Amino acid sequence: MSDLIDVPRGLNGVVAAETTISDVNGEAGWYHYRGHAAVDLARSHSFEDVWHLLVVGELPDATARASFAARVTAAQGDPRLPELITAVAARTGQPLAALRAVWTLAASARSSTPLYDLDPAARLDEAIAFAAMAPLALAPGDASTGRGIVADYLARVTGHDPDQRHVRALSAYLIAAMDHGFNASTFTARVIASTGADMASCLSGALGALSGPLHGGAPARALDGLDRAGDDPAAWIAGELQAGRRLMGFGHAVYRTSDPRSELLHGIAEQFGGPRVAQALAFQVEAERQLAARHPERPLHANVEFYAAVVMEECGIPREMFTPTFALARTIGWSAHVLEQAADPKIIRPAARYVGRPFAG
């Protein structure tokens, strides 16, 4: 095929679609949701308000906030959900697998229709319904604090009524992680949505992409690095880099300056204080020093996964729930992108350049 266009590995820098949801400027070090600085939203708004912004298109006023809360409550109150979640929880101890299964079974129970056959209002209903299932499926239980999605989720994960400081910290992380351009899982969701598939299929595909250690699995691995480094980060980091291994929690495919999400969570971690935070701060300084010496041409700073791990640990979230918690945040962004892609009738269908054995026929 002579008309193929050469593109870089991983499609880096290739514009695959247009979006009104979010934008990331890796050179300047900022990103926003629909024109609102994402880190400012994380500091000043609730999880539910930013959810509304991403899927509806604007921050809610008091009336819209109440209406949206009622829709979420109704979705979570679906009488079919408890049985599905209980049945799945009894068969798997893996939260991501449980969420995939719940979405699949719920789609069957609801007789979910392909997005291609739905109008925009019905698509939005599907987006809210399936996103509302995520915190319940990831962390089953009956805890209800009356303080919203984040407090309830944290109560179920930790087993006790959470401190408001922890709720605010986790909310900031979840908001900051809701969306971030055309990352691997978001692009996966959009590819599936472009076929006209149902909402559960789109979200399940994205969840599969997120489960990879190079995407959503990094926070726990970043904390593993802190554990192994102990009180001598210089020696451990030098050994890892000498062996050619990647330092999880450092560097980013987009940012050429510091990651604004990392800066946000860095500040939250410093407010917590304590030995783990002090260790993380020292580790960051040493890691960035050694990385700069080895790669002076390419700035490699702490990314969102590094301090996300520290903040989640400080909030009492066990390590095995780090990636599921990231998935809870990203589900909101995926659903927004699915809605946007579903409005475009063009299927995503790239080409491949064949480099194998020549055709002999």
C-alpha positions as CSV (number, residue, x, y, z in Angstrom):
1,M,0.0,0.0,0.0
2,S,1.9,3.0,-1.3
3,D,-0.3,5.6,0.4
4,L,0.5,4.6,4.0
5,I,1.8,7.3,6.3
6,D,4.8,6.7,8.5
7,V,4.1,7.3,12.2
8,P,6.2,7.0,15.3
9,R,6.2,3.9,17.5
10,G,3.3,3.9,19.9
11,L,1.6,6.6,17.8
12,N,3.4,9.2,19.9
13,G,2.3,12.7,18.9
14,V,-0.2,11.4,16.3
15,V,-3.6,13.2,16.5
16,A,-6.2,10.5,16.3
17,A,-9.3,12.5,17.0
18,E,-10.6,15.8,18.2
19,T,-12.0,16.2,21.8
20,T,-13.6,18.8,24.0
21,I,-13.0,16.8,27.2
22,S,-9.4,17.5,28.2
23,D,-6.1,18.8,27.0
24,V,-2.5,18.1,28.1
25,N,0.4,20.4,27.5
26,G,3.5,18.4,28.3
27,E,6.0,21.1,27.4
28,A,4.4,23.7,29.7
29,G,3.3,21.2,32.4
30,W,-0.4,21.7,32.6
31,Y,-3.7,20.0,31.8
32,H,-7.3,20.9,32.0
33,Y,-10.8,19.5,31.9
34,R,-13.1,21.5,29.6
35,G,-11.2,24.7,30.2
36,H,-10.8,24.3,33.9
37,A,-7.4,23.6,35.4
38,A,-7.6,20.0,36.6
39,V,-5.4,20.6,39.7
40,D,-7.5,23.6,40.7
41,L,-10.6,21.4,40.4
42,A,-8.9,18.8,42.5
43,R,-8.3,21.3,45.2
44,S,-11.7,23.0,45.3
45,H,-14.4,20.7,43.9
46,S,-16.1,17.4,44.8
47,F,-15.7,14.1,42.9
48,E,-19.3,14.3,41.9
49,D,-19.0,17.9,40.5
50,V,-16.1,17.0,38.3
51,W,-17.9,13.8,37.2
52,H,-20.7,16.0,36.1
53,L,-18.3,18.3,34.3
54,L,-16.8,15.5,32.3
55,V,-19.9,13.6,31.2
56,V,-22.5,16.5,31.1
57,G,-20.2,19.2,29.9
58,E,-20.3,21.8,32.7
59,L,-19.8,22.3,36.4
60,P,-23.2,21.9,38.1
61,D,-25.1,24.6,40.0
62,A,-27.1,23.6,43.1
63,T,-30.1,22.3,41.1
64,A,-28.0,20.3,38.7
65,R,-25.9,19.0,41.5
66,A,-29.0,17.6,43.3
67,S,-30.4,16.2,40.1
68,F,-27.1,14.4,39.3
69,A,-26.8,13.1,42.8
70,A,-30.3,11.6,42.5
71,R,-29.3,9.9,39.2
72,V,-26.2,8.4,40.7
73,T,-28.1,7.2,43.8
74,A,-30.8,5.7,41.6
75,A,-28.2,3.9,39.6
76,Q,-26.4,2.5,42.7
77,G,-29.8,1.5,44.1
78,D,-30.6,-0.8,41.2
79,P,-32.0,-3.9,43.0
80,R,-30.1,-6.2,40.7
81,L,-26.7,-4.9,41.7
82,P,-26.3,-6.4,45.2
83,E,-26.8,-9.9,44.0
84,L,-24.5,-9.5,41.0
85,I,-21.7,-7.9,43.2
86,T,-22.1,-10.6,45.9
87,A,-22.0,-13.4,43.4
88,V,-18.9,-12.0,41.7
89,A,-17.1,-11.2,45.0
90,A,-17.5,-14.8,46.1
91,R,-15.7,-16.0,43.1
92,T,-12.8,-13.6,42.7
93,G,-10.5,-11.8,45.1
94,Q,-9.3,-9.5,42.3
95,P,-11.1,-6.1,42.3
96,L,-10.4,-5.4,38.6
97,A,-11.7,-8.8,37.5
98,A,-14.7,-8.3,39.7
99,L,-15.5,-4.9,38.1
100,R,-15.2,-6.4,34.6
101,A,-17.5,-9.2,35.6
102,V,-20.1,-6.9,37.2
103,W,-20.2,-4.7,34.2
104,T,-20.6,-7.7,31.9
105,L,-23.4,-9.2,34.0
106,A,-25.1,-5.9,34.6
107,A,-25.2,-5.3,30.8
108,S,-26.9,-8.6,30.4
109,A,-29.3,-8.0,33.2
110,R,-30.2,-4.5,31.9
111,S,-30.4,-5.8,28.3
112,S,-28.0,-3.0,27.4
113,T,-28.3,-1.7,23.9
114,P,-25.4,-0.8,21.5
115,L,-24.6,2.9,21.8
116,Y,-25.1,3.1,18.0
117,D,-28.9,2.5,18.6
118,L,-29.3,5.0,21.5
119,D,-29.9,8.7,21.5
120,P,-27.6,11.1,23.4
121,A,-29.9,11.1,26.5
122,A,-30.0,7.3,26.7
123,R,-26.2,7.1,26.2
124,L,-25.7,9.5,29.1
125,D,-28.0,7.3,31.3
126,E,-25.8,4.3,30.4
127,A,-22.6,6.2,31.2
128,I,-23.8,7.3,34.6
129,A,-25.2,3.9,35.5
130,F,-22.1,1.9,34.7
131,A,-19.7,4.4,36.2
132,A,-21.9,4.4,39.4
133,M,-21.4,0.7,39.7
134,A,-17.6,1.0,39.8
135,P,-17.0,2.0,43.5
136,L,-19.5,-0.7,44.6
137,A,-18.0,-3.5,42.6
138,L,-14.4,-2.5,43.4
139,A,-15.0,-2.3,47.2
140,P,-18.2,-4.3,48.1
141,G,-19.9,-3.6,51.4
142,D,-22.7,-1.7,53.1
143,A,-20.7,1.3,54.4
144,S,-22.6,4.6,53.9
145,T,-21.1,7.7,55.5
146,G,-23.6,10.1,54.0
147,R,-20.6,12.2,52.7
148,G,-20.5,11.1,49.1
149,I,-18.9,8.6,46.8
150,V,-15.3,9.1,48.0
151,A,-16.0,8.8,51.7
152,D,-18.2,5.7,51.2
153,Y,-15.5,4.1,49.0
154,L,-12.8,4.8,51.6
155,A,-14.9,3.5,54.4
156,R,-15.5,0.2,52.6
157,V,-11.8,-0.2,51.6
158,T,-10.4,0.6,55.1
159,G,-13.2,-0.8,57.2
160,H,-13.8,2.3,59.3
161,D,-15.3,5.8,59.0
162,P,-12.6,7.9,57.3
163,D,-11.0,11.1,58.6
164,Q,-12.1,14.1,56.6
165,R,-8.5,14.9,55.8
166,H,-8.2,11.5,54.1
167,V,-11.4,11.9,52.2
168,R,-10.2,15.3,50.9
169,A,-6.8,13.9,49.9
170,L,-8.3,10.9,48.1
171,S,-10.9,13.1,46.4
172,A,-8.1,15.3,45.1
173,Y,-6.2,12.3,43.7
174,L,-9.3,10.8,42.0
175,I,-10.2,14.1,40.4
176,A,-6.7,14.7,39.2
177,A,-6.6,11.2,37.7
178,M,-10.0,11.2,36.0
179,D,-8.7,12.0,32.6
180,H,-5.4,12.7,30.9
181,G,-5.6,12.9,27.1
182,F,-5.5,9.8,24.8
183,N,-3.7,7.4,27.2
184,A,-3.8,3.7,26.3
185,S,-7.0,2.9,28.2
186,T,-8.9,6.0,27.0
187,F,-7.9,5.3,23.4
188,T,-9.1,1.7,23.9
189,A,-12.4,2.9,25.1
190,R,-12.8,5.2,22.1
191,V,-11.8,2.5,19.6
192,I,-14.5,0.2,21.0
193,A,-17.0,3.0,21.1
194,S,-16.4,3.8,17.5
195,T,-17.8,0.4,16.6
196,G,-21.1,1.3,18.2
197,A,-20.7,-1.3,21.0
198,D,-22.5,-1.0,24.3
199,M,-21.2,1.0,27.3
200,A,-20.1,-2.0,29.3
201,S,-17.9,-3.3,26.5
202,C,-16.2,0.0,26.1
203,L,-15.5,0.4,29.8
204,S,-14.4,-3.3,30.2
205,G,-11.9,-2.9,27.3
206,A,-10.5,0.2,28.8
207,L,-10.2,-1.5,32.2
208,G,-8.2,-4.3,30.5
209,A,-5.7,-1.8,29.1
210,L,-5.4,-0.1,32.5
211,S,-4.5,-3.4,34.2
212,G,-1.1,-3.4,32.5
213,P,1.9,-2.6,34.7
214,L,3.1,0.1,32.3
215,H,-0.2,1.9,32.7
216,G,-2.4,1.5,35.9
217,G,-0.1,-0.9,37.8
218,A,2.7,1.6,38.5
219,P,1.6,3.1,41.9
220,A,2.0,-0.2,43.8
221,R,5.3,-0.8,42.1
222,A,6.5,2.7,43.0
223,L,5.9,1.9,46.7
224,D,7.7,-1.5,46.3
225,G,10.7,0.6,45.2
226,L,10.5,2.7,48.3
227,D,10.4,-0.5,50.4
228,R,13.4,-2.0,48.7
229,A,15.5,1.2,48.8
230,G,15.0,1.5,52.6
231,D,17.3,4.1,54.2
232,D,19.9,4.0,51.4
233,P,18.0,5.2,48.2
234,A,21.3,6.2,46.4
235,A,22.7,2.6,46.3
236,W,19.4,1.0,45.4
237,I,18.6,3.5,42.6
238,A,22.1,3.2,41.2
239,G,21.7,-0.6,41.1
240,E,18.4,-0.4,39.3
241,L,19.6,2.0,36.7
242,Q,22.9,0.2,36.2
243,A,20.8,-3.0,35.5
244,G,18.8,-1.1,33.0
245,R,15.6,-1.4,34.9
246,R,12.9,1.4,34.9
247,L,12.3,3.4,38.1
248,M,8.5,3.1,38.5
249,G,7.0,6.5,39.4
250,F,9.5,8.5,37.3
251,G,9.3,9.9,33.8
252,H,6.2,10.4,31.7
253,A,5.4,9.9,28.0
254,V,4.0,13.5,27.7
255,Y,5.5,15.8,30.3
256,R,8.9,17.4,29.7
257,T,8.7,19.3,32.9
258,S,7.3,18.3,36.3
259,D,3.9,16.5,36.3
260,P,1.3,18.8,37.8
261,R,-0.5,15.9,39.3
262,S,2.6,14.8,41.0
263,E,3.1,18.4,42.4
264,L,-0.5,18.4,43.7
265,L,0.0,15.0,45.5
266,H,3.5,16.0,46.6
267,G,1.9,18.9,48.5
268,I,-0.8,16.7,50.0
269,A,1.8,14.2,51.1
270,E,3.9,16.9,52.8
271,Q,0.8,17.9,54.8
272,F,0.6,14.4,56.1
273,G,4.2,14.3,57.1
274,G,5.7,11.2,58.9
275,P,8.5,8.7,58.1
276,R,7.1,7.4,54.8
277,V,6.6,10.9,53.4
278,A,10.1,11.8,54.5
279,Q,11.5,8.7,52.8
280,A,9.6,9.5,49.6
281,L,10.9,13.0,49.5
282,A,14.5,11.8,49.9
283,F,14.0,9.1,47.3
284,Q,12.6,11.6,44.8
285,V,15.6,14.0,45.2
286,E,18.1,11.2,44.7
287,A,16.2,9.5,41.9
288,E,15.9,12.8,39.9
289,R,19.6,13.5,40.6
290,Q,20.7,10.2,39.2
291,L,18.3,10.2,36.3
292,A,19.5,13.7,35.3
293,A,23.1,12.5,35.3
294,R,22.3,9.6,33.1
295,H,19.8,11.3,30.8
296,P,20.7,15.0,30.7
297,E,18.9,15.3,27.4
298,R,15.6,14.1,28.8
299,P,14.1,15.5,32.1
300,L,12.7,12.6,34.2
301,H,10.7,13.8,37.2
302,A,8.5,12.1,39.7
303,N,5.1,11.4,38.0
304,V,1.6,11.0,39.4
305,E,2.1,7.3,40.3
306,F,4.9,8.1,42.8
307,Y,3.1,10.4,45.1
308,A,-0.3,8.7,44.4
309,A,1.2,5.6,46.1
310,V,2.3,7.6,49.1
311,V,-1.0,9.4,49.5
312,M,-3.1,6.3,49.1
313,E,-1.0,4.5,51.7
314,E,-1.4,7.4,54.1
315,C,-5.2,7.3,53.5
316,G,-5.2,3.6,54.6
317,I,-5.7,2.0,51.2
318,P,-3.9,-1.3,50.9
319,R,-1.4,-1.7,48.1
320,E,-3.6,-4.2,46.2
321,M,-6.2,-1.5,45.9
322,F,-4.0,1.1,44.3
323,T,-4.8,0.2,40.7
324,P,-8.5,-0.4,41.4
325,T,-8.6,3.1,43.0
326,F,-7.0,4.5,39.9
327,A,-9.6,2.6,37.8
328,L,-12.4,4.2,39.9
329,A,-11.1,7.7,38.8
330,R,-10.4,6.8,35.2
331,T,-13.9,5.2,34.7
332,I,-15.3,8.8,34.8
333,G,-13.0,9.9,32.0
334,W,-13.6,6.8,30.0
335,S,-17.3,7.2,30.1
336,A,-17.0,10.8,28.9
337,H,-14.8,9.8,26.0
338,V,-17.2,6.9,25.1
339,L,-20.0,9.4,24.9
340,E,-18.0,11.8,22.7
341,Q,-16.8,9.0,20.4
342,A,-20.3,7.5,20.1
343,A,-21.5,10.8,18.6
344,D,-19.1,10.2,15.6
345,P,-20.3,7.6,13.1
346,K,-16.7,7.0,11.8
347,I,-15.2,3.8,13.0
348,I,-11.5,3.9,14.0
349,R,-9.6,1.7,11.6
350,P,-5.9,2.4,11.2
351,A,-3.6,0.5,8.8
352,A,-0.6,-1.7,9.5
353,R,2.6,-1.9,7.4
354,Y,3.4,-5.6,6.6
355,V,7.0,-6.5,7.2
356,G,6.8,-10.2,7.1
357,R,7.6,-12.9,4.5
358,P,6.7,-11.7,0.9
359,F,3.6,-13.0,-0.7
360,A,4.4,-15.7,-3.2
361,G,1.1,-16.0,-4.9
